[in-house]
Amino acid sequence: MKNQPTLLHKYNVPAPRYTSYPTVPLWADDMNEEKWKKLVKVAYEDFGDSEGITLYIHLPYCESLCTYCGCNKRITKNHAVETPYIESVIKEWEIYLSLFETKPKLAGIHLGGGTPTFFSSSSLKTMLSFILGTSELMKGAELSFEGHPNNTTRDHLKTLFDLGFRRVSYGIQDFNLEVQKAIHRIQPLEKVKEATDVARDIGYDSVNFDLIYGLPHQTIATIEDTFEKVSSLMPDRIAFYSYAHLPSAFPAQKSFEQFLPKEEEKRALYEKGKEILSKMGYLEVGMDHFALENDQLYQAKENKTLHRNFMGYTTSPSKILIGLGNSSISDIYYAYSQNNKDINLYKEQISLGNLSLSKGHTMSSEDIATRNLILSLICNQVAQWDATFYHQISQSNLEKLLIFQKEGLVQFDESGIQISEIGLPFVRNICTVFDLRMQEKTERQFVFSKAI
């Protein structure tokens, strides 16, 4: 498309990633523990038996700081922190168990961080054995974890496999040594190959690689080299993310600011990576995600059953996501909540028998309808609506849609909207047209990564 560079420049503006709607900075902050518990009970009664619960467990510790990282983490080499934290997660789950009238069914568990494999296999086994012993795994439940190739051992992989885990996601980011030094994450191909081979040898069904474009010192040549190395291992899924530069929130990112690729150079890195992925046999699954044709994530995309939540794209249909651990976010369809980010405060409140909620949001009927529309666009690039909804679109938003249509990014009418293939890079921008919460708060400034 001849005007692609112009559009990239025009639409490369801060925009939410829409892992939720409303996005976290736009939550009404109208939640307290009593209200949250009541809503959890309602959601459990409505969806718990039929769809089960998905658990996200945040494990925040890392031994060293990766300077590109935007996650909530605590840097320490003191592994004595493991036991008190695991005990807090178990106590938090016990609080939730007291809200359920039946033994809960689990649709999935995901361990994120931080670095989950900072924790010893015995610590992870203690935590997970308790959770699994007080729950019932649903048929097809997906258990997955994020592993650092440098410290994910055979013992980690075997212990988690024996507990039912079948998918592991390795944070690779880039294989170029200069890039790795800049972002303070040095991991040779040999370590990644070892971690991948061991997982497959044990019997893991799915190995995922996380890669990032837009990092310091990246060039077309380094991207080609990285993907050549990736092709020697052929993971089942690849997440190819845009680096989010937010130094005001993550000061360590300032250390390499002068070495970041320019706007058009960054997009060229993505296009080159996407081109290579296509040649390797990977198929695009929503924003930033690619999978082999026989992978469940791609099959969900084809079957229009793909879902998106705070963990990204998922095949799980569950409307209840409970977050355990500091900073973790819960989504129970009728409301959201987030735990306190401060680890000590989180542990203290849990020890007193309270949940450690820092903020939340109660969904209105308008919120739910908007979320469903945005989710449909993010997952399927299409959304349907009726004539009543269409005629309620404000004049200013209708004008934005008409501009998108003129630029070839969308087609829409009284029955719905379809994002074109060339419109896919701009899906976040397109979703903002329907983000009424953000439009209502135009006087406030929000920190979002750039859309492209």
C-alpha beads as a LAMMPS data file, in Angstrom:
LAMMPS data file: protein, C-alpha beads

452 atoms
451 bonds

1 atom types
1 bond types

-500.0 500.0 xlo xhi
-500.0 500.0 ylo yhi
-500.0 500.0 zlo zhi

Masses

1 110.0

Atoms # bond

1 1 1 0.000 0.000 0.000
2 1 1 1.591 3.242 -1.189
3 1 1 0.493 5.352 1.766
4 1 1 1.472 2.762 4.404
5 1 1 4.412 4.836 5.795
6 1 1 2.125 7.874 6.105
7 1 1 -0.493 5.822 7.959
8 1 1 2.132 4.283 10.229
9 1 1 3.319 7.740 11.212
10 1 1 -0.251 9.008 11.636
11 1 1 -1.473 6.167 13.813
12 1 1 1.656 5.379 15.811
13 1 1 0.213 7.089 18.865
14 1 1 -0.335 5.829 22.426
15 1 1 -3.297 3.447 22.635
16 1 1 -4.457 0.688 25.006
17 1 1 -3.634 -2.942 24.246
18 1 1 -7.187 -3.872 25.270
19 1 1 -6.442 -6.869 27.429
20 1 1 -9.487 -5.471 29.222
21 1 1 -12.223 -2.949 28.653
22 1 1 -12.198 -0.488 30.279
23 1 1 -8.411 -0.488 30.313
24 1 1 -6.896 -0.367 33.829
25 1 1 -6.151 3.417 34.017
26 1 1 -9.821 4.067 33.223
27 1 1 -11.319 1.907 35.949
28 1 1 -13.877 3.697 38.129
29 1 1 -12.054 2.540 41.299
30 1 1 -15.401 1.737 42.918
31 1 1 -14.507 -1.576 44.558
32 1 1 -14.123 -2.739 48.158
33 1 1 -13.565 -6.223 49.529
34 1 1 -17.171 -6.859 50.571
35 1 1 -18.526 -5.825 47.177
36 1 1 -15.857 -7.848 45.356
37 1 1 -16.657 -11.014 47.305
38 1 1 -20.367 -10.672 46.543
39 1 1 -19.661 -10.263 42.826
40 1 1 -17.276 -13.255 42.846
41 1 1 -20.083 -15.370 44.309
42 1 1 -22.509 -14.168 41.626
43 1 1 -20.010 -14.899 38.836
44 1 1 -19.252 -18.321 40.294
45 1 1 -22.954 -19.189 40.440
46 1 1 -23.403 -18.044 36.827
47 1 1 -20.280 -19.456 35.171
48 1 1 -18.266 -21.542 37.657
49 1 1 -19.854 -24.898 36.949
50 1 1 -20.202 -24.561 33.163
51 1 1 -16.951 -22.758 32.272
52 1 1 -14.752 -23.158 35.315
53 1 1 -12.165 -20.740 36.697
54 1 1 -8.855 -19.742 35.156
55 1 1 -6.109 -18.901 37.653
56 1 1 -3.276 -16.476 37.016
57 1 1 -0.563 -16.668 39.680
58 1 1 1.937 -13.811 39.786
59 1 1 5.424 -14.820 40.953
60 1 1 7.316 -11.501 41.045
61 1 1 10.940 -12.311 41.854
62 1 1 13.892 -12.111 39.438
63 1 1 17.600 -12.507 40.168
64 1 1 18.573 -9.687 37.780
65 1 1 16.864 -6.775 36.053
66 1 1 16.074 -6.970 32.352
67 1 1 16.114 -3.287 31.481
68 1 1 13.417 -3.484 28.779
69 1 1 10.879 -5.106 31.118
70 1 1 7.549 -3.487 31.983
71 1 1 6.338 -6.208 34.356
72 1 1 5.854 -5.907 38.104
73 1 1 8.943 -7.520 39.618
74 1 1 11.289 -7.561 42.612
75 1 1 15.013 -8.085 42.038
76 1 1 16.754 -10.284 44.604
77 1 1 19.096 -13.252 44.878
78 1 1 17.692 -14.128 48.298
79 1 1 15.658 -17.293 47.815
80 1 1 14.463 -17.197 51.407
81 1 1 11.625 -15.040 50.050
82 1 1 10.065 -18.060 48.341
83 1 1 8.332 -19.764 51.266
84 1 1 6.594 -16.687 52.778
85 1 1 5.312 -15.678 49.342
86 1 1 4.035 -19.163 48.495
87 1 1 2.278 -19.295 51.869
88 1 1 0.542 -15.990 51.072
89 1 1 -0.681 -17.251 47.695
90 1 1 -2.088 -20.372 49.369
91 1 1 -3.865 -18.270 52.015
92 1 1 -5.292 -16.008 49.311
93 1 1 -6.675 -19.028 47.479
94 1 1 -8.199 -20.239 50.763
95 1 1 -10.096 -16.934 51.022
96 1 1 -11.524 -17.497 47.548
97 1 1 -12.366 -21.119 48.367
98 1 1 -14.521 -19.882 51.257
99 1 1 -16.678 -17.997 48.730
100 1 1 -17.490 -21.064 46.632
101 1 1 -20.314 -23.391 47.663
102 1 1 -18.854 -26.294 45.693
103 1 1 -15.394 -27.581 44.858
104 1 1 -14.243 -25.222 42.088
105 1 1 -13.491 -26.448 38.603
106 1 1 -10.336 -25.089 36.992
107 1 1 -10.238 -24.332 33.264
108 1 1 -6.568 -23.398 33.436
109 1 1 -3.608 -22.162 35.457
110 1 1 -0.891 -19.808 34.259
111 1 1 2.249 -18.905 36.196
112 1 1 3.611 -15.481 35.278
113 1 1 6.027 -12.964 36.666
114 1 1 8.686 -11.837 37.322
115 1 1 10.370 -15.144 36.783
116 1 1 8.281 -18.135 37.931
117 1 1 11.338 -20.377 37.630
118 1 1 13.096 -18.187 40.218
119 1 1 11.131 -20.400 42.594
120 1 1 12.438 -23.896 43.267
121 1 1 10.491 -26.831 41.896
122 1 1 9.642 -27.862 45.472
123 1 1 8.180 -24.421 46.257
124 1 1 6.079 -24.519 43.097
125 1 1 4.962 -28.071 43.909
126 1 1 3.862 -27.039 47.417
127 1 1 1.727 -24.195 46.065
128 1 1 0.248 -26.052 43.127
129 1 1 -0.422 -29.285 45.001
130 1 1 -2.585 -27.350 47.451
131 1 1 -4.486 -25.537 44.699
132 1 1 -5.014 -28.701 42.655
133 1 1 -5.960 -30.672 45.762
134 1 1 -8.748 -28.232 46.573
135 1 1 -10.045 -28.031 42.989
136 1 1 -11.091 -30.175 40.073
137 1 1 -9.396 -29.861 36.696
138 1 1 -11.856 -29.631 33.820
139 1 1 -11.406 -31.731 30.711
140 1 1 -9.059 -29.856 28.391
141 1 1 -7.771 -27.532 31.116
142 1 1 -4.591 -25.769 30.010
143 1 1 -1.770 -25.404 32.536
144 1 1 1.126 -23.236 31.408
145 1 1 4.038 -21.249 32.772
146 1 1 6.622 -18.674 31.767
147 1 1 10.193 -19.899 31.996
148 1 1 13.567 -18.200 31.759
149 1 1 15.797 -20.396 29.560
150 1 1 18.797 -19.730 31.812
151 1 1 17.213 -21.099 34.977
152 1 1 14.415 -23.437 33.871
153 1 1 15.805 -26.813 34.904
154 1 1 14.772 -30.349 34.025
155 1 1 13.519 -30.601 37.601
156 1 1 11.251 -27.581 37.064
157 1 1 9.904 -29.010 33.836
158 1 1 9.382 -32.543 35.182
159 1 1 7.753 -31.366 38.432
160 1 1 5.306 -29.118 36.603
161 1 1 4.627 -31.770 33.944
162 1 1 3.742 -34.275 36.654
163 1 1 1.273 -31.721 38.034
164 1 1 -0.438 -31.422 34.639
165 1 1 1.425 -28.596 32.885
166 1 1 1.751 -29.073 29.135
167 1 1 2.764 -25.646 27.799
168 1 1 5.838 -23.559 28.530
169 1 1 6.601 -20.069 27.244
170 1 1 10.233 -18.959 27.070
171 1 1 11.151 -15.282 27.027
172 1 1 13.771 -15.074 24.268
173 1 1 13.336 -11.456 23.022
174 1 1 16.365 -11.536 20.654
175 1 1 19.414 -13.717 19.994
176 1 1 21.829 -10.928 19.038
177 1 1 24.515 -10.481 21.712
178 1 1 24.691 -6.681 21.379
179 1 1 20.931 -6.437 21.840
180 1 1 21.050 -8.858 24.776
181 1 1 23.754 -6.821 26.482
182 1 1 21.756 -3.602 26.049
183 1 1 18.628 -5.098 27.622
184 1 1 20.638 -7.025 30.248
185 1 1 19.305 -10.439 29.255
186 1 1 22.102 -12.618 27.943
187 1 1 21.019 -16.125 27.008
188 1 1 22.929 -18.117 24.379
189 1 1 21.141 -20.205 21.769
190 1 1 22.568 -23.293 23.478
191 1 1 20.614 -22.547 26.695
192 1 1 17.390 -21.955 24.772
193 1 1 17.888 -25.160 22.779
194 1 1 18.534 -27.132 25.951
195 1 1 15.402 -25.765 27.661
196 1 1 13.319 -26.452 24.543
197 1 1 14.682 -29.953 23.975
198 1 1 14.200 -30.963 27.611
199 1 1 10.576 -29.758 27.588
200 1 1 9.856 -31.780 24.461
201 1 1 11.714 -34.810 25.780
202 1 1 9.581 -34.759 28.945
203 1 1 6.406 -34.527 26.870
204 1 1 5.245 -30.910 26.721
205 1 1 2.672 -30.411 23.962
206 1 1 3.456 -26.758 23.274
207 1 1 6.572 -24.614 23.494
208 1 1 6.134 -20.869 22.991
209 1 1 8.818 -18.240 22.307
210 1 1 8.366 -14.576 23.168
211 1 1 10.263 -12.255 20.807
212 1 1 10.341 -8.454 20.737
213 1 1 10.913 -5.993 17.904
214 1 1 11.987 -2.386 18.418
215 1 1 14.759 -3.144 20.911
216 1 1 18.050 -1.203 20.975
217 1 1 20.567 -2.101 18.226
218 1 1 18.078 -4.251 16.320
219 1 1 18.401 -4.156 12.532
220 1 1 16.954 -6.150 9.651
221 1 1 20.124 -8.250 9.734
222 1 1 19.802 -9.060 13.453
223 1 1 16.109 -9.932 13.050
224 1 1 16.975 -12.290 10.193
225 1 1 19.661 -13.915 12.321
226 1 1 17.327 -14.283 15.303
227 1 1 14.651 -15.956 13.191
228 1 1 17.205 -18.237 11.572
229 1 1 18.056 -19.475 15.061
230 1 1 14.365 -19.738 15.960
231 1 1 13.780 -21.840 12.830
232 1 1 16.252 -24.418 14.125
233 1 1 13.945 -24.998 17.120
234 1 1 10.469 -24.389 15.588
235 1 1 8.384 -23.550 18.665
236 1 1 4.654 -24.249 18.385
237 1 1 3.730 -20.610 19.014
238 1 1 5.539 -17.302 18.734
239 1 1 4.559 -14.010 20.305
240 1 1 6.285 -11.223 18.356
241 1 1 5.687 -8.118 20.451
242 1 1 6.349 -4.449 19.922
243 1 1 8.751 -3.100 22.526
244 1 1 6.838 -0.653 24.751
245 1 1 9.068 2.314 25.596
246 1 1 7.719 3.889 28.791
247 1 1 10.761 5.305 30.636
248 1 1 8.565 7.478 32.863
249 1 1 7.150 4.277 34.344
250 1 1 10.266 2.092 33.976
251 1 1 13.396 4.283 34.393
252 1 1 15.812 1.458 33.470
253 1 1 14.655 1.845 29.860
254 1 1 16.466 5.184 29.660
255 1 1 19.792 3.322 29.640
256 1 1 19.470 2.403 25.949
257 1 1 17.098 5.087 24.680
258 1 1 19.584 6.524 22.156
259 1 1 19.989 3.126 20.457
260 1 1 16.316 2.461 19.691
261 1 1 15.274 2.122 16.029
262 1 1 13.307 4.980 14.497
263 1 1 9.572 4.671 13.912
264 1 1 9.669 3.393 10.314
265 1 1 12.733 1.250 11.056
266 1 1 10.821 -0.399 13.901
267 1 1 7.875 -1.237 11.684
268 1 1 10.251 -2.612 9.054
269 1 1 11.597 -4.999 11.711
270 1 1 8.071 -6.291 12.283
271 1 1 7.333 -6.665 8.590
272 1 1 10.573 -8.578 8.064
273 1 1 9.839 -10.832 11.043
274 1 1 6.294 -11.441 9.846
275 1 1 7.571 -12.267 6.347
276 1 1 10.029 -14.815 7.721
277 1 1 7.404 -16.315 10.043
278 1 1 5.100 -16.829 7.071
279 1 1 7.844 -18.624 5.151
280 1 1 8.472 -20.799 8.207
281 1 1 4.826 -21.886 8.221
282 1 1 3.487 -19.730 11.047
283 1 1 0.038 -18.186 10.723
284 1 1 -1.041 -14.892 12.277
285 1 1 -3.377 -15.121 15.255
286 1 1 -4.590 -11.673 16.266
287 1 1 -2.178 -8.978 17.401
288 1 1 1.445 -10.060 17.710
289 1 1 0.741 -13.804 17.890
290 1 1 1.667 -16.558 15.435
291 1 1 1.132 -20.300 15.567
292 1 1 1.613 -23.402 13.466
293 1 1 -1.490 -24.616 11.654
294 1 1 -2.147 -27.560 13.975
295 1 1 -1.778 -25.480 17.158
296 1 1 -4.895 -25.015 19.309
297 1 1 -4.513 -21.225 19.290
298 1 1 -4.733 -21.075 15.506
299 1 1 -7.607 -23.558 15.501
300 1 1 -9.469 -21.301 17.951
301 1 1 -8.869 -18.390 15.606
302 1 1 -10.310 -20.342 12.687
303 1 1 -13.301 -21.524 14.748
304 1 1 -14.044 -17.996 16.035
305 1 1 -13.585 -19.173 19.641
306 1 1 -10.414 -17.181 20.359
307 1 1 -10.534 -15.167 23.582
308 1 1 -8.333 -12.438 25.048
309 1 1 -7.699 -11.497 28.665
310 1 1 -4.901 -10.118 30.831
311 1 1 -2.694 -13.068 29.867
312 1 1 -3.142 -12.333 26.157
313 1 1 -4.822 -14.578 23.590
314 1 1 -6.192 -17.824 24.956
315 1 1 -8.320 -20.803 23.979
316 1 1 -10.009 -20.845 27.401
317 1 1 -13.703 -19.895 27.318
318 1 1 -13.820 -19.124 31.049
319 1 1 -15.401 -15.805 32.041
320 1 1 -13.799 -16.013 35.484
321 1 1 -10.100 -15.198 35.786
322 1 1 -8.843 -15.048 39.378
323 1 1 -5.452 -13.448 39.926
324 1 1 -3.393 -14.581 42.907
325 1 1 -0.255 -12.837 44.133
326 1 1 0.799 -9.207 44.320
327 1 1 -0.249 -6.923 41.431
328 1 1 -2.302 -9.689 39.771
329 1 1 -5.561 -8.752 38.073
330 1 1 -8.882 -10.584 38.265
331 1 1 -11.685 -10.459 35.700
332 1 1 -15.008 -11.982 36.766
333 1 1 -17.085 -10.649 33.826
334 1 1 -19.132 -8.348 36.100
335 1 1 -16.097 -6.580 37.549
336 1 1 -12.304 -6.254 37.636
337 1 1 -9.892 -5.943 40.542
338 1 1 -6.151 -5.658 41.009
339 1 1 -4.078 -6.691 44.002
340 1 1 -1.640 -4.329 45.654
341 1 1 1.677 -4.145 43.839
342 1 1 3.732 -3.826 47.049
343 1 1 4.771 -7.350 48.032
344 1 1 5.052 -6.654 51.762
345 1 1 1.646 -4.967 51.896
346 1 1 0.148 -7.841 49.933
347 1 1 1.555 -10.445 52.333
348 1 1 0.536 -8.435 55.404
349 1 1 -3.083 -8.046 54.313
350 1 1 -3.372 -11.701 53.316
351 1 1 -1.925 -12.783 56.677
352 1 1 -4.747 -10.863 58.397
353 1 1 -7.313 -12.870 56.449
354 1 1 -8.144 -10.099 53.985
355 1 1 -7.808 -9.891 50.244
356 1 1 -5.225 -7.341 49.116
357 1 1 -7.223 -5.275 46.649
358 1 1 -5.829 -1.944 45.480
359 1 1 -8.500 -0.948 42.955
360 1 1 -11.329 -2.275 40.864
361 1 1 -14.150 -1.551 38.470
362 1 1 -17.794 -2.616 38.344
363 1 1 -19.011 -3.227 34.814
364 1 1 -22.101 -1.399 33.557
365 1 1 -24.276 -2.930 30.851
366 1 1 -22.714 -0.429 28.414
367 1 1 -19.227 -1.558 29.497
368 1 1 -20.110 -5.201 28.852
369 1 1 -21.497 -4.452 25.391
370 1 1 -18.438 -2.373 24.481
371 1 1 -16.057 -5.048 25.786
372 1 1 -17.773 -7.689 23.653
373 1 1 -17.442 -5.497 20.563
374 1 1 -13.767 -4.706 21.171
375 1 1 -12.980 -8.354 21.983
376 1 1 -14.587 -9.413 18.715
377 1 1 -12.450 -6.913 16.780
378 1 1 -9.249 -7.862 18.621
379 1 1 -9.838 -11.620 18.222
380 1 1 -11.747 -11.958 14.946
381 1 1 -11.284 -8.586 13.171
382 1 1 -15.051 -8.380 12.783
383 1 1 -17.955 -7.240 14.956
384 1 1 -21.673 -7.248 14.352
385 1 1 -24.191 -4.684 15.531
386 1 1 -27.787 -3.740 14.772
387 1 1 -29.178 -0.603 13.162
388 1 1 -30.024 0.874 16.570
389 1 1 -26.406 0.673 17.700
390 1 1 -25.178 2.023 14.376
391 1 1 -27.381 5.107 14.564
392 1 1 -26.208 5.759 18.128
393 1 1 -22.550 6.127 17.066
394 1 1 -21.623 9.752 17.679
395 1 1 -20.950 12.013 14.721
396 1 1 -17.283 12.429 15.656
397 1 1 -16.763 8.660 15.924
398 1 1 -18.637 8.063 12.687
399 1 1 -16.291 10.508 10.981
400 1 1 -13.305 8.558 12.329
401 1 1 -14.741 5.323 10.947
402 1 1 -15.319 6.962 7.580
403 1 1 -11.665 8.059 7.502
404 1 1 -10.562 4.491 8.341
405 1 1 -12.800 3.231 5.549
406 1 1 -11.429 5.739 3.043
407 1 1 -7.905 4.635 3.971
408 1 1 -8.867 1.003 3.299
409 1 1 -8.520 -0.121 6.914
410 1 1 -12.165 -1.092 7.558
411 1 1 -15.526 -1.676 5.919
412 1 1 -18.671 -0.977 7.914
413 1 1 -22.413 -0.496 7.549
414 1 1 -25.571 -0.836 9.638
415 1 1 -24.885 -4.527 10.303
416 1 1 -21.290 -4.344 11.557
417 1 1 -17.622 -3.694 10.873
418 1 1 -14.801 -5.695 9.257
419 1 1 -11.094 -4.868 9.590
420 1 1 -9.200 -5.397 6.323
421 1 1 -5.860 -7.168 6.055
422 1 1 -4.011 -3.875 5.695
423 1 1 -5.994 -2.589 8.678
424 1 1 -4.666 -5.270 11.055
425 1 1 -1.651 -3.220 12.226
426 1 1 -4.080 -0.472 13.252
427 1 1 -6.538 -2.602 15.231
428 1 1 -5.759 -0.793 18.503
429 1 1 -6.455 2.576 16.867
430 1 1 -9.717 1.271 15.428
431 1 1 -10.838 -0.013 18.834
432 1 1 -10.357 3.432 20.393
433 1 1 -13.330 4.670 18.332
434 1 1 -15.559 2.544 20.560
435 1 1 -13.698 3.302 23.811
436 1 1 -16.320 5.522 25.412
437 1 1 -14.561 5.486 28.788
438 1 1 -11.418 7.004 27.295
439 1 1 -13.383 9.566 25.329
440 1 1 -15.162 10.659 28.509
441 1 1 -11.804 11.354 30.176
442 1 1 -10.199 13.589 27.562
443 1 1 -8.970 15.979 30.236
444 1 1 -6.713 13.278 31.704
445 1 1 -3.414 11.986 30.369
446 1 1 -2.797 8.237 30.298
447 1 1 0.418 6.308 29.846
448 1 1 -0.052 3.783 27.020
449 1 1 2.522 2.284 24.684
450 1 1 2.403 3.340 21.036
451 1 1 -0.040 1.408 18.902
452 1 1 2.371 0.264 16.174

Bonds

1 1 1 2
2 1 2 3
3 1 3 4
4 1 4 5
5 1 5 6
6 1 6 7
7 1 7 8
8 1 8 9
9 1 9 10
10 1 10 11
11 1 11 12
12 1 12 13
13 1 13 14
14 1 14 15
15 1 15 16
16 1 16 17
17 1 17 18
18 1 18 19
19 1 19 20
20 1 20 21
21 1 21 22
22 1 22 23
23 1 23 24
24 1 24 25
25 1 25 26
26 1 26 27
27 1 27 28
28 1 28 29
29 1 29 30
30 1 30 31
31 1 31 32
32 1 32 33
33 1 33 34
34 1 34 35
35 1 35 36
36 1 36 37
37 1 37 38
38 1 38 39
39 1 39 40
40 1 40 41
41 1 41 42
42 1 42 43
43 1 43 44
44 1 44 45
45 1 45 46
46 1 46 47
47 1 47 48
48 1 48 49
49 1 49 50
50 1 50 51
51 1 51 52
52 1 52 53
53 1 53 54
54 1 54 55
55 1 55 56
56 1 56 57
57 1 57 58
58 1 58 59
59 1 59 60
60 1 60 61
61 1 61 62
62 1 62 63
63 1 63 64
64 1 64 65
65 1 65 66
66 1 66 67
67 1 67 68
68 1 68 69
69 1 69 70
70 1 70 71
71 1 71 72
72 1 72 73
73 1 73 74
74 1 74 75
75 1 75 76
76 1 76 77
77 1 77 78
78 1 78 79
79 1 79 80
80 1 80 81
81 1 81 82
82 1 82 83
83 1 83 84
84 1 84 85
85 1 85 86
86 1 86 87
87 1 87 88
88 1 88 89
89 1 89 90
90 1 90 91
91 1 91 92
92 1 92 93
93 1 93 94
94 1 94 95
95 1 95 96
96 1 96 97
97 1 97 98
98 1 98 99
99 1 99 100
100 1 100 101
101 1 101 102
102 1 102 103
103 1 103 104
104 1 104 105
105 1 105 106
106 1 106 107
107 1 107 108
108 1 108 109
109 1 109 110
110 1 110 111
111 1 111 112
112 1 112 113
113 1 113 114
114 1 114 115
115 1 115 116
116 1 116 117
117 1 117 118
118 1 118 119
119 1 119 120
120 1 120 121
121 1 121 122
122 1 122 123
123 1 123 124
124 1 124 125
125 1 125 126
126 1 126 127
127 1 127 128
128 1 128 129
129 1 129 130
130 1 130 131
131 1 131 132
132 1 132 133
133 1 133 134
134 1 134 135
135 1 135 136
136 1 136 137
137 1 137 138
138 1 138 139
139 1 139 140
140 1 140 141
141 1 141 142
142 1 142 143
143 1 143 144
144 1 144 145
145 1 145 146
146 1 146 147
147 1 147 148
148 1 148 149
149 1 149 150
150 1 150 151
151 1 151 152
152 1 152 153
153 1 153 154
154 1 154 155
155 1 155 156
156 1 156 157
157 1 157 158
158 1 158 159
159 1 159 160
160 1 160 161
161 1 161 162
162 1 162 163
163 1 163 164
164 1 164 165
165 1 165 166
166 1 166 167
167 1 167 168
168 1 168 169
169 1 169 170
170 1 170 171
171 1 171 172
172 1 172 173
173 1 173 174
174 1 174 175
175 1 175 176
176 1 176 177
177 1 177 178
178 1 178 179
179 1 179 180
180 1 180 181
181 1 181 182
182 1 182 183
183 1 183 184
184 1 184 185
185 1 185 186
186 1 186 187
187 1 187 188
188 1 188 189
189 1 189 190
190 1 190 191
191 1 191 192
192 1 192 193
193 1 193 194
194 1 194 195
195 1 195 196
196 1 196 197
197 1 197 198
198 1 198 199
199 1 199 200
200 1 200 201
201 1 201 202
202 1 202 203
203 1 203 204
204 1 204 205
205 1 205 206
206 1 206 207
207 1 207 208
208 1 208 209
209 1 209 210
210 1 210 211
211 1 211 212
212 1 212 213
213 1 213 214
214 1 214 215
215 1 215 216
216 1 216 217
217 1 217 218
218 1 218 219
219 1 219 220
220 1 220 221
221 1 221 222
222 1 222 223
223 1 223 224
224 1 224 225
225 1 225 226
226 1 226 227
227 1 227 228
228 1 228 229
229 1 229 230
230 1 230 231
231 1 231 232
232 1 232 233
233 1 233 234
234 1 234 235
235 1 235 236
236 1 236 237
237 1 237 238
238 1 238 239
239 1 239 240
240 1 240 241
241 1 241 242
242 1 242 243
243 1 243 244
244 1 244 245
245 1 245 246
246 1 246 247
247 1 247 248
248 1 248 249
249 1 249 250
250 1 250 251
251 1 251 252
252 1 252 253
253 1 253 254
254 1 254 255
255 1 255 256
256 1 256 257
257 1 257 258
258 1 258 259
259 1 259 260
260 1 260 261
261 1 261 262
262 1 262 263
263 1 263 264
264 1 264 265
265 1 265 266
266 1 266 267
267 1 267 268
268 1 268 269
269 1 269 270
270 1 270 271
271 1 271 272
272 1 272 273
273 1 273 274
274 1 274 275
275 1 275 276
276 1 276 277
277 1 277 278
278 1 278 279
279 1 279 280
280 1 280 281
281 1 281 282
282 1 282 283
283 1 283 284
284 1 284 285
285 1 285 286
286 1 286 287
287 1 287 288
288 1 288 289
289 1 289 290
290 1 290 291
291 1 291 292
292 1 292 293
293 1 293 294
294 1 294 295
295 1 295 296
296 1 296 297
297 1 297 298
298 1 298 299
299 1 299 300
300 1 300 301
301 1 301 302
302 1 302 303
303 1 303 304
304 1 304 305
305 1 305 306
306 1 306 307
307 1 307 308
308 1 308 309
309 1 309 310
310 1 310 311
311 1 311 312
312 1 312 313
313 1 313 314
314 1 314 315
315 1 315 316
316 1 316 317
317 1 317 318
318 1 318 319
319 1 319 320
320 1 320 321
321 1 321 322
322 1 322 323
323 1 323 324
324 1 324 325
325 1 325 326
326 1 326 327
327 1 327 328
328 1 328 329
329 1 329 330
330 1 330 331
331 1 331 332
332 1 332 333
333 1 333 334
334 1 334 335
335 1 335 336
336 1 336 337
337 1 337 338
338 1 338 339
339 1 339 340
340 1 340 341
341 1 341 342
342 1 342 343
343 1 343 344
344 1 344 345
345 1 345 346
346 1 346 347
347 1 347 348
348 1 348 349
349 1 349 350
350 1 350 351
351 1 351 352
352 1 352 353
353 1 353 354
354 1 354 355
355 1 355 356
356 1 356 357
357 1 357 358
358 1 358 359
359 1 359 360
360 1 360 361
361 1 361 362
362 1 362 363
363 1 363 364
364 1 364 365
365 1 365 366
366 1 366 367
367 1 367 368
368 1 368 369
369 1 369 370
370 1 370 371
371 1 371 372
372 1 372 373
373 1 373 374
374 1 374 375
375 1 375 376
376 1 376 377
377 1 377 378
378 1 378 379
379 1 379 380
380 1 380 381
381 1 381 382
382 1 382 383
383 1 383 384
384 1 384 385
385 1 385 386
386 1 386 387
387 1 387 388
388 1 388 389
389 1 389 390
390 1 390 391
391 1 391 392
392 1 392 393
393 1 393 394
394 1 394 395
395 1 395 396
396 1 396 397
397 1 397 398
398 1 398 399
399 1 399 400
400 1 400 401
401 1 401 402
402 1 402 403
403 1 403 404
404 1 404 405
405 1 405 406
406 1 406 407
407 1 407 408
408 1 408 409
409 1 409 410
410 1 410 411
411 1 411 412
412 1 412 413
413 1 413 414
414 1 414 415
415 1 415 416
416 1 416 417
417 1 417 418
418 1 418 419
419 1 419 420
420 1 420 421
421 1 421 422
422 1 422 423
423 1 423 424
424 1 424 425
425 1 425 426
426 1 426 427
427 1 427 428
428 1 428 429
429 1 429 430
430 1 430 431
431 1 431 432
432 1 432 433
433 1 433 434
434 1 434 435
435 1 435 436
436 1 436 437
437 1 437 438
438 1 438 439
439 1 439 440
440 1 440 441
441 1 441 442
442 1 442 443
443 1 443 444
444 1 444 445
445 1 445 446
446 1 446 447
447 1 447 448
448 1 448 449
449 1 449 450
450 1 450 451
451 1 451 452
